[in-house]
Amino acid sequence: MREASVQRPPGRWLFEQPHVILDTRSPKEYEKGHITGAVSFPLFDNDERAVIGTLYKQRGKDAAVERGLEFVGPKMAEFVREAKERYAAQVKPLPLVVHCWRGGMRSGSVAWLLETAGLDVVKITGGYKAYRALARTDFAQIPDLRILGGMTGVGKTQILQAMRAQGAQVVDLEGRAGHLGSAFGNLDRTPQPTSEQFGNDCHFDLVKMDASRPIWMENESRVIGTVNQPQELFDALREAPVWAVNRTEEERVDELCRVYGDADREALKAAFMRIREKLGGLKMQEALDALDAGDLRSAAAIGLMYYDKLYRHTRERYARDHYVHVECAGMDFAEAAAAVLAAAEA
């Protein structure tokens, strides 16, 4: 098999222009995690890949390749047709980008076929595995990462959105995770991405930003709902300087009532039951009784008792060299955002 004429290692070039990225791995591999924006273009379906893998282990490479050719032969014309359609649909004609897991036979075969059909193709050297390594490296080397912190209920997510509207560069970790980052963070059961896809999506946001300017993220735990942060990203978050928003307890209760005012009461009760062990059975029952009575404020105040204790524990565990409190009492989200940005430049 002849290699693709053009091969490039993964890098920012993938996202600097709207490349059509064809992921030739199986649908199952793609669903677990893929380069953000890539199109599933499987050389083999899940069952075919399993058959080939078994043959490779039992009878060797030659037998696996022969069976692979049997699978691919009838599909070659369709591969070319779809690739030409995607190439023609581009606003700006760019080479099609092709990859598989390690930059081996799957992407090499597709690249050869499409080049033979007259299309410009770039094959990613090292494949998806190399891209994942790049993402880990980039997470560990964010030049000017800054963290927005503060206790539960200060409105960090809304303040970050306001900071973005005011020109700041923001990676929305909770938005990418589809979760608000607590036991109460996914009451509507919105499907979350895989941990692998979460990392890819955050990397996609990161590489589009200006590395010479500050990049803001929210102070998050290692696990956001069912999503695990990449270790390199979590380590970076724990080492970066923090600007923590301060508000009164009454304002924080107000914010929780705003966020969860329309939430299903049974879902709220289930969330309180998930933190029973650390909240304590008596306090949990008080919260459940308050919810049954329609007293969301009292329930929210009890929830703050748990999260404030957790917040203090986390602060003690992860000591920071740079931790700045920003007084935002009485401010709306836009005003608080401006105050944080001003404090960060002081």
C-alpha positions as CSV (number, residue, x, y, z in Angstrom):
1,M,0.0,0.0,0.0
2,R,1.4,3.4,-1.0
3,E,1.4,6.0,1.8
4,A,-0.5,9.3,1.5
5,S,1.4,11.9,-0.4
6,V,1.0,14.5,2.4
7,Q,1.3,13.6,6.1
8,R,1.4,16.0,9.0
9,P,1.5,15.5,12.8
10,P,-1.6,16.8,14.7
11,G,-1.4,20.4,15.7
12,R,-3.3,23.7,15.7
13,W,-3.5,23.6,11.9
14,L,-6.4,21.2,12.3
15,F,-8.5,23.9,13.7
16,E,-7.2,27.1,12.1
17,Q,-9.3,26.4,9.0
18,P,-12.5,24.5,8.6
19,H,-11.0,21.2,7.5
20,V,-13.1,18.2,6.8
21,I,-11.6,15.5,9.2
22,L,-12.5,11.9,8.3
23,D,-12.2,9.5,11.2
24,T,-11.7,6.1,9.7
25,R,-12.0,4.2,13.0
26,S,-15.0,2.1,13.8
27,P,-18.3,3.7,15.0
28,K,-17.7,2.4,18.5
29,E,-14.2,4.0,18.7
30,Y,-15.6,7.3,17.3
31,E,-18.4,7.4,19.9
32,K,-16.0,6.9,22.7
33,G,-14.1,10.0,21.7
34,H,-13.1,11.8,18.5
35,I,-11.4,15.0,17.4
36,T,-14.1,17.7,17.8
37,G,-15.7,18.3,14.4
38,A,-14.5,15.1,12.9
39,V,-16.8,13.0,10.7
40,S,-17.3,9.3,11.3
41,F,-16.0,7.7,8.1
42,P,-15.4,4.1,9.2
43,L,-13.4,1.7,7.0
44,F,-14.9,-1.2,9.0
45,D,-18.1,-1.3,11.1
46,N,-17.9,-2.6,14.6
47,D,-18.5,-6.2,13.7
48,E,-16.1,-6.2,10.8
49,R,-13.4,-4.7,13.1
50,A,-14.0,-7.4,15.7
51,V,-13.6,-10.1,13.0
52,I,-10.4,-8.6,11.7
53,G,-8.9,-8.2,15.2
54,T,-9.7,-11.9,16.0
55,L,-8.1,-13.0,12.7
56,Y,-5.0,-10.9,13.3
57,K,-4.5,-12.6,16.7
58,Q,-5.3,-16.1,15.6
59,R,-3.8,-16.3,12.1
60,G,-1.7,-13.2,11.6
61,K,-1.5,-10.0,9.6
62,D,-1.9,-11.5,6.1
63,A,-5.2,-13.3,6.9
64,A,-6.5,-10.1,8.6
65,V,-5.6,-8.0,5.6
66,E,-7.2,-10.4,3.1
67,R,-10.5,-10.4,5.1
68,G,-10.3,-6.6,5.4
69,L,-10.1,-6.3,1.6
70,E,-13.1,-8.5,1.3
71,F,-15.0,-6.1,3.6
72,V,-13.8,-3.0,1.9
73,G,-14.1,-3.9,-1.8
74,P,-17.8,-3.5,-2.2
75,K,-17.7,-0.2,-0.3
76,M,-15.0,1.6,-2.2
77,A,-17.3,3.4,-4.6
78,E,-19.4,4.7,-1.8
79,F,-16.4,5.9,0.1
80,V,-15.3,8.0,-2.9
81,R,-18.8,9.4,-3.5
82,E,-19.2,10.5,0.1
83,A,-15.7,12.0,0.2
84,K,-16.3,13.9,-3.0
85,E,-19.6,15.3,-1.7
86,R,-17.9,16.5,1.5
87,Y,-15.0,18.0,-0.5
88,A,-17.4,19.9,-2.8
89,A,-19.5,21.2,0.1
90,Q,-16.6,23.2,1.5
91,V,-16.8,26.9,1.3
92,K,-13.0,27.0,0.8
93,P,-11.4,24.0,-1.0
94,L,-9.1,22.4,1.6
95,P,-7.5,18.9,1.6
96,L,-9.5,16.2,3.3
97,V,-7.8,15.2,6.6
98,V,-7.8,11.5,7.3
99,H,-6.8,9.6,10.4
100,C,-7.3,6.3,12.2
101,W,-6.1,5.2,15.7
102,R,-2.3,5.2,15.1
103,G,-1.9,6.4,11.5
104,G,-1.7,2.9,10.2
105,M,-3.4,0.8,7.5
106,R,-7.0,2.1,7.9
107,S,-6.2,5.7,7.3
108,G,-3.5,4.8,4.8
109,S,-5.9,2.8,2.8
110,V,-8.6,5.5,2.7
111,A,-6.0,8.2,1.9
112,W,-4.7,6.1,-1.0
113,L,-8.2,5.5,-2.3
114,L,-9.2,9.1,-2.2
115,E,-6.0,10.3,-3.7
116,T,-6.5,7.8,-6.5
117,A,-9.9,9.3,-7.1
118,G,-8.3,12.7,-7.5
119,L,-8.9,14.3,-4.1
120,D,-6.3,16.2,-2.1
121,V,-5.7,14.4,1.2
122,V,-3.6,14.9,4.3
123,K,-3.0,12.0,6.6
124,I,-2.5,12.7,10.3
125,T,0.8,11.2,11.4
126,G,0.3,9.0,14.5
127,G,-3.5,9.2,14.1
128,Y,-5.9,9.8,16.9
129,K,-3.4,8.5,19.5
130,A,-1.0,11.3,18.6
131,Y,-3.8,13.9,18.8
132,R,-4.7,12.7,22.3
133,A,-1.1,13.1,23.3
134,L,-1.0,16.6,21.9
135,A,-4.1,17.5,23.9
136,R,-2.5,16.3,27.1
137,T,0.6,18.3,26.4
138,D,-1.4,21.4,25.7
139,F,-3.4,21.1,28.9
140,A,-0.2,20.9,30.9
141,Q,1.3,24.0,29.2
142,I,-1.4,26.7,29.3
143,P,0.7,29.8,29.5
144,D,-1.6,32.1,31.5
145,L,-4.4,30.1,33.0
146,R,-6.6,32.0,35.5
147,I,-9.3,30.5,37.7
148,L,-12.6,32.0,38.7
149,G,-13.5,30.7,42.2
150,G,-15.9,31.3,45.0
151,M,-18.4,29.5,47.2
152,T,-21.5,27.8,45.8
153,G,-24.2,30.2,44.8
154,V,-22.0,33.2,43.9
155,G,-22.9,32.7,40.2
156,K,-19.6,31.7,38.8
157,T,-21.0,30.3,35.6
158,Q,-23.0,33.4,34.8
159,I,-20.0,35.6,35.7
160,L,-17.8,33.6,33.4
161,Q,-20.4,34.2,30.6
162,A,-20.4,37.9,31.3
163,M,-16.6,37.9,31.3
164,R,-16.7,36.3,27.9
165,A,-19.1,38.9,26.7
166,Q,-16.7,41.6,27.9
167,G,-13.9,40.1,25.8
168,A,-12.2,37.5,28.1
169,Q,-11.2,34.1,26.8
170,V,-13.2,31.5,28.6
171,V,-13.3,27.7,28.5
172,D,-16.7,26.6,29.9
173,L,-15.9,23.3,31.6
174,E,-19.4,22.8,33.0
175,G,-20.9,23.7,29.6
176,R,-18.7,21.1,27.9
177,A,-19.5,18.5,30.6
178,G,-23.3,19.2,30.5
179,H,-23.3,19.4,34.2
180,L,-23.3,22.1,36.9
181,G,-20.6,20.3,38.9
182,S,-22.4,19.2,42.1
183,A,-24.9,16.6,43.4
184,F,-27.5,19.0,42.0
185,G,-25.8,19.6,38.7
186,N,-27.8,17.5,36.3
187,L,-31.4,17.3,37.6
188,D,-32.8,17.2,34.1
189,R,-30.6,14.2,33.3
190,T,-29.1,15.8,30.2
191,P,-26.8,13.2,28.6
192,Q,-23.1,13.9,29.3
193,P,-20.3,13.3,26.9
194,T,-17.7,10.6,27.6
195,S,-14.7,11.7,29.6
196,E,-12.6,11.3,26.5
197,Q,-14.9,13.5,24.4
198,F,-15.0,16.1,27.1
199,G,-11.3,16.4,27.0
200,N,-11.3,16.7,23.2
201,D,-14.0,19.4,23.3
202,C,-12.1,21.4,25.9
203,H,-8.9,21.1,23.9
204,F,-10.8,22.3,20.8
205,D,-11.9,25.4,22.7
206,L,-8.4,26.0,24.1
207,V,-6.5,25.8,20.8
208,K,-8.7,28.4,19.2
209,M,-7.7,31.0,21.8
210,D,-4.8,33.5,21.8
211,A,-2.1,32.0,23.9
212,S,-0.6,35.4,24.6
213,R,-3.7,36.4,26.6
214,P,-5.2,35.0,29.8
215,I,-7.5,32.0,29.6
216,W,-10.2,31.7,32.3
217,M,-11.8,28.5,33.6
218,E,-14.0,27.8,36.6
219,N,-12.6,26.0,39.7
220,E,-13.9,22.5,39.2
221,S,-13.4,19.2,40.9
222,R,-11.7,16.2,39.2
223,V,-15.1,14.7,38.4
224,I,-18.0,16.7,36.9
225,G,-21.0,14.5,37.1
226,T,-20.0,11.4,35.3
227,V,-17.1,13.1,33.4
228,N,-13.5,12.8,34.6
229,Q,-11.3,15.7,33.7
230,P,-8.0,14.9,31.9
231,Q,-5.4,14.7,34.7
232,E,-3.2,17.3,33.0
233,L,-6.1,19.8,32.9
234,F,-7.0,19.1,36.5
235,D,-3.4,19.6,37.6
236,A,-3.3,22.9,35.8
237,L,-6.5,24.1,37.4
238,R,-5.1,23.2,40.9
239,E,-1.9,25.2,40.3
240,A,-3.3,28.3,38.6
241,P,-4.0,31.6,40.4
242,V,-7.6,32.1,41.7
243,W,-9.8,35.1,41.8
244,A,-12.6,34.2,44.2
245,V,-16.0,36.0,44.1
246,N,-17.4,36.9,47.5
247,R,-21.2,37.5,48.0
248,T,-23.4,37.5,51.1
249,E,-25.1,34.3,52.2
250,E,-28.5,35.8,51.4
251,E,-27.4,36.6,47.8
252,R,-26.1,33.0,47.4
253,V,-29.4,31.6,48.6
254,D,-31.2,33.9,46.1
255,E,-29.0,32.6,43.3
256,L,-29.7,28.9,44.2
257,C,-33.4,29.7,44.2
258,R,-33.1,31.3,40.8
259,V,-31.1,28.3,39.4
260,Y,-33.3,25.6,40.9
261,G,-36.6,27.4,41.2
262,D,-38.2,25.4,38.4
263,A,-36.5,22.1,39.1
264,D,-38.5,19.0,39.8
265,R,-38.9,18.7,43.6
266,E,-38.5,15.0,43.6
267,A,-35.2,15.4,41.7
268,L,-34.1,17.9,44.3
269,K,-35.0,15.6,47.1
270,A,-33.0,12.8,45.4
271,A,-30.0,15.1,45.2
272,F,-30.2,15.9,48.9
273,M,-30.3,12.1,49.6
274,R,-27.1,11.6,47.6
275,I,-25.2,13.8,50.1
276,R,-26.9,12.4,53.2
277,E,-23.8,10.9,54.6
278,K,-21.9,14.2,54.8
279,L,-24.9,16.4,55.4
280,G,-26.2,14.3,58.2
281,G,-29.5,12.5,58.5
282,L,-31.2,15.3,60.5
283,K,-30.2,18.1,58.2
284,M,-31.2,16.0,55.2
285,Q,-34.6,15.4,56.6
286,E,-35.0,19.1,57.4
287,A,-34.2,19.9,53.7
288,L,-36.7,17.3,52.5
289,D,-39.4,18.7,54.8
290,A,-38.7,22.2,53.5
291,L,-39.0,21.0,49.9
292,D,-42.3,19.3,50.7
293,A,-43.5,22.6,52.3
294,G,-42.5,24.5,49.2
295,D,-39.8,26.3,51.2
296,L,-36.9,26.3,48.7
297,R,-34.9,29.0,50.5
298,S,-34.6,26.9,53.6
299,A,-33.6,23.9,51.6
300,A,-31.0,25.9,49.7
301,A,-29.6,27.3,53.0
302,I,-29.1,23.7,54.3
303,G,-27.4,22.8,51.0
304,L,-25.0,25.7,51.4
305,M,-24.0,24.3,54.8
306,Y,-22.7,21.1,53.1
307,Y,-21.0,22.9,50.2
308,D,-19.4,25.6,52.3
309,K,-17.8,22.8,54.4
310,L,-16.6,21.1,51.3
311,Y,-15.3,24.4,49.9
312,R,-13.2,25.0,53.0
313,H,-11.8,21.5,53.0
314,T,-10.8,21.8,49.3
315,R,-9.1,25.2,50.0
316,E,-7.1,23.6,52.8
317,R,-6.2,20.6,50.7
318,Y,-5.1,22.6,47.6
319,A,-3.2,25.6,49.0
320,R,-2.6,28.3,46.4
321,D,0.2,30.8,46.1
322,H,-2.1,33.3,44.5
323,Y,-5.7,33.5,45.9
324,V,-7.5,36.9,45.6
325,H,-10.9,37.6,47.0
326,V,-13.1,39.9,44.9
327,E,-15.9,41.6,46.7
328,C,-19.0,41.4,44.5
329,A,-21.9,41.9,47.0
330,G,-24.8,43.8,45.5
331,M,-23.4,43.5,41.9
332,D,-25.1,41.9,39.0
333,F,-23.3,39.4,36.9
334,A,-21.9,42.0,34.4
335,E,-20.6,44.2,37.2
336,A,-19.1,41.2,39.0
337,A,-17.4,40.2,35.8
338,A,-15.9,43.6,35.4
339,A,-14.7,43.6,39.0
340,V,-13.0,40.2,38.5
341,L,-11.2,41.4,35.3
342,A,-10.1,44.6,37.0
343,A,-8.8,42.7,40.0
344,A,-6.9,40.4,37.7
345,E,-5.1,43.3,36.0
346,A,-4.3,45.1,39.3
